[in-house]
Amino acid sequence: MKKILLLYLLIMIALFSSSPNLTVGDPTSWIERPIYASKVDMLFLFNSDSEFYEPYNLFTDRTVPNRKIGHIIVYACLALLFFANFQHFRLPFRFLFAWVLTTLVGFCDEINQYFIVGRDGRIMDVALNSVAALVILITLALLIIKKSRQLSPKSDLKL
């Protein structure tokens, strides 16, 4: 079931990412056929003046907070699903792989959005996605540590 949920979320991210002119408040715009911008190539990644590296303007675009909350929720869930699907790895590696893969998916998502008409991929979103994943994974790690300490016998050793 965990693999299916992970695959489903990855597909939904790809579909939403490829929808031109996506508007949070308009469900009819959520999944549309992608329209790719012409005359755009991967060189934007190497151009510091590219829109990819520009910050958002919270004063001119009031929808930014709602869209960013969506990023936080989706990428936190993605990190948890990656973590849940790496049961054959030792715990520290599960956290690391979940965070790295979530960040990589976020990076690929933003690159894809850069090529879609009406969308704008931003490095700030990659950072937001990565931080959301890191926060949820640290929270999970703290919960696991707390639970393991409650289950283990008391020791005189102090950490």
N, C-alpha and C positions, 0 to 999 in steps of 0.2 A: 504494500500500500504506500510506503514511504517513497519508493521509486516512482510510482505513478503520480503522486502528488508533486514530486520534484519535476518530473517531465511536464506535467500540466502547467506548473508555474513558469517554467522556462518557455513553453509555447506561448503562454499568455503574454509574457514580457515581450517576446518577439513580435506578436501580433499588435500589441499596443504601440510598441516602438515604431512599427512600420506604418501606422495609420496617419495619413496626412491631416493636418489641421485638427488634431485631437483636442477636444475641449472637455475638461473634467465634468462640467455640469450638463453635457449633452451626450447621453448614452448612444445616440445614433452615430456619433463620430468616433466611437471607441475602436471599432474594427472595420477598416475600409481597405480597399486595394491600395497598395503603396504607389506613390508617384515619386519617381526619383528625379532629383535636380540634375540639370545638364551642366556640363563644364565644372564639375566638382571632382576633385581627386584626393588621394590620401596625403598629398603634400601639405594640406592644412595643419596636420599634426606637427609639422616642422616650422610653421610660421607663427611666431609669437603674437602677431597682429591679427590672427584669425579669430573669428567670432567664438570659436571653440574655447578660447581662453578668456573671454570677456565675462565679467561678473553680471549677475542679474540686477535690474533696477527695480527694487521693491516699491518705489514711488510711482512708476508708470505702469507696472503690471501687477495688479492686485490679486491675480490668480496664482502667483508664485507660491505663497504659503500652502494653499490647498494641494497643489501639485507636488510640493516637496514632502508633505505629510504622506502622500501616496508612495513616494520613493522610499521613505523611511519604513513604512509598513511592509511593502513588497520585498525589499532587500533584507530586512530583518527576518522575515519568513523564509526567504531563500537561504539565508545563512543557516537557520535552524534545520531546514530540510537537507542541506548538504551535510551538516554535522550528523544528522540522524542516519544518513546513508553511508557513512564511513565507519561502521561498527567494527570492521576488521583491523582498523588502525589503533595504535595506542592513543590515549586521550589527548595529549598535547598536539599530536599530529592531526587528530580530527578537528581540533579548533583551528589550527593553522591552515589546513586544506580548505575548510569551510570558508574561512575569511578570504583566502587568496582567490578561490574560485568565484566567490560572490563578487569580489572586486573586479575580477576579469570579466565576468558577465556584465557588470555595470559599465565597464570600459567599452566592451563590444556594443552594448546597447546604445551608448552615447555616440559612438562612431556611426552606427547605423542611422541614428536620428539625424546626424549632420547631413546625410545624403537625401533625406526625405523632405519633400516640399511641405512647407508649413510647420516644420519641426526644427529644433535647434539643439544639437548635441553640445554639451558643455562639460568641461573638466570639473567644474564645481559639482555637477551631479555625480560624477564618478567618486569624488571625495565624500559627498553626502552618503552615497550608497555604501561606500567602504566603512565610514564611521558608524552608520546604522548597524551594519553587520558586526563590527567590532564591539559595539556597546551591548548588543544582545548576546554575543558569545561570551563576553566578560561576565555579564549577569548570569548566564548559564553556568559558567565555570565557578563563580562564587556560590551558587546554589548547590552545585555538585560537591564542592569542598565542604560546605556547611552540613550537608546531609551525610557525607562520609565521616565527618567528625562526630556526628550524633550517633552513628551506627557503630563506630569503633570504640573499643574499651578505652577508658580514661588512662592517660599515661602521665608520669611525672616529668617527662621531657617537655621543655618549653621551646617553641619555635621562635 
